[in-house]
Amino acid sequence: MKENLLIIAKQIKDLRQSFNWSQSELARRSGVTRAAINKIEKGHASPSFTLCQKIAKALKVEMGDLVQDNLSNELLRDLNIDDKKIVLSLIRHLKRSKSSTSNSPSVE
């Protein structure tokens, strides 16, 4: 359980920093207090489902992205913010394309 909490904490912090946002900015955008963001990022508090939803929405990610490992963040670490936004936009586009393709009837 503690391991999952630390993964969520690191993901939130890494995503927030990829936007060059302060904790206060993430708090403002998510409607979560800065103190709560701080405790979550330090792994001192376990965020509720509702808080995770609010934070994920503010960070423009799916809730599942908060519990995945940091591989993607490690790969993106050296990119500037504009390049990170482009990569995230491409990923979202691919996810939408994949979901619309998987919802289409197959032709044999």
C-alpha positions as CSV (number, residue, x, y, z in Angstrom):
1,M,0.0,0.0,0.0
2,K,2.8,2.4,0.9
3,E,4.5,1.7,-2.4
4,N,1.3,2.7,-4.3
5,L,1.1,5.8,-2.3
6,L,4.7,6.8,-3.2
7,I,4.0,6.1,-6.9
8,I,1.0,8.4,-6.8
9,A,3.0,11.0,-4.9
10,K,5.8,10.9,-7.4
11,Q,3.5,10.9,-10.4
12,I,1.5,13.9,-9.2
13,K,4.7,15.9,-8.4
14,D,6.4,14.9,-11.8
15,L,3.3,15.8,-13.8
16,R,2.8,19.1,-11.9
17,Q,6.4,20.0,-12.5
18,S,6.1,19.1,-16.2
19,F,3.7,22.0,-16.5
20,N,6.0,24.2,-14.5
21,W,3.2,24.6,-11.9
22,S,3.7,25.3,-8.2
23,Q,1.8,23.3,-5.7
24,S,-0.4,26.4,-5.3
25,E,-1.2,26.5,-9.0
26,L,-2.2,22.8,-9.0
27,A,-4.3,23.5,-5.9
28,R,-6.0,26.4,-7.7
29,R,-6.7,24.4,-10.9
30,S,-7.9,21.2,-9.0
31,G,-9.8,22.8,-6.2
32,V,-7.7,20.9,-3.7
33,T,-5.9,22.8,-0.9
34,R,-2.1,23.4,-1.3
35,A,-1.6,21.7,2.0
36,A,-3.3,18.6,0.8
37,I,-1.2,18.6,-2.4
38,N,2.0,19.0,-0.3
39,K,1.0,16.1,2.0
40,I,0.1,13.9,-1.0
41,E,3.4,14.7,-2.9
42,K,5.4,13.9,0.2
43,G,3.6,10.6,0.7
44,H,2.2,11.7,4.1
45,A,-1.4,11.4,3.0
46,S,-3.4,9.0,0.9
47,P,-5.6,10.9,-1.5
48,S,-9.3,9.9,-1.7
49,F,-10.8,8.8,-5.0
50,T,-12.4,12.2,-5.3
51,L,-9.1,14.1,-4.8
52,C,-7.4,11.8,-7.3
53,Q,-10.1,12.6,-9.8
54,K,-9.8,16.4,-9.3
55,I,-6.0,16.3,-9.5
56,A,-5.9,14.1,-12.6
57,K,-8.4,16.3,-14.3
58,A,-6.3,19.4,-13.5
59,L,-3.2,17.6,-14.8
60,K,-5.1,16.5,-17.9
61,V,-4.5,12.8,-17.4
62,E,-6.6,9.8,-16.6
63,M,-6.7,8.6,-13.0
64,G,-4.8,5.5,-14.0
65,D,-1.9,7.6,-15.1
66,L,-1.4,8.6,-11.4
67,V,-0.6,5.0,-10.4
68,Q,1.6,3.9,-13.3
69,D,5.3,3.8,-12.8
70,N,7.5,6.8,-13.8
71,L,9.0,5.3,-17.0
72,S,7.3,7.9,-19.2
73,N,8.4,10.7,-16.9
74,E,12.0,9.5,-17.0
75,L,11.8,9.5,-20.8
76,L,10.3,13.0,-20.9
77,R,12.6,14.5,-18.3
78,D,15.0,16.2,-20.6
79,L,12.3,17.7,-22.9
80,N,11.3,21.3,-22.6
81,I,7.7,22.1,-21.6
82,D,6.5,22.7,-25.2
83,D,7.9,19.4,-26.4
84,K,6.2,17.6,-23.4
85,K,2.9,19.2,-24.3
86,I,3.3,18.0,-27.9
87,V,4.1,14.4,-26.7
88,L,1.1,14.4,-24.4
89,S,-1.1,15.7,-27.2
90,L,0.1,12.9,-29.5
91,I,-0.5,10.3,-26.8
92,R,-4.1,11.6,-26.2
93,H,-4.7,11.6,-30.0
94,L,-3.5,8.0,-30.3
95,K,-5.7,6.9,-27.3
96,R,-8.7,8.5,-29.0
97,S,-7.9,6.9,-32.3
98,K,-7.4,3.5,-30.7
99,S,-10.7,3.7,-28.8
100,S,-12.6,4.8,-31.9
101,T,-11.0,1.9,-33.9
102,S,-11.8,-0.7,-31.2
103,N,-15.4,0.5,-31.1
104,S,-15.8,-0.1,-34.8
105,P,-17.2,-3.4,-36.1
106,S,-14.5,-5.6,-37.6
107,V,-14.6,-6.4,-41.2
108,E,-13.6,-9.9,-42.3
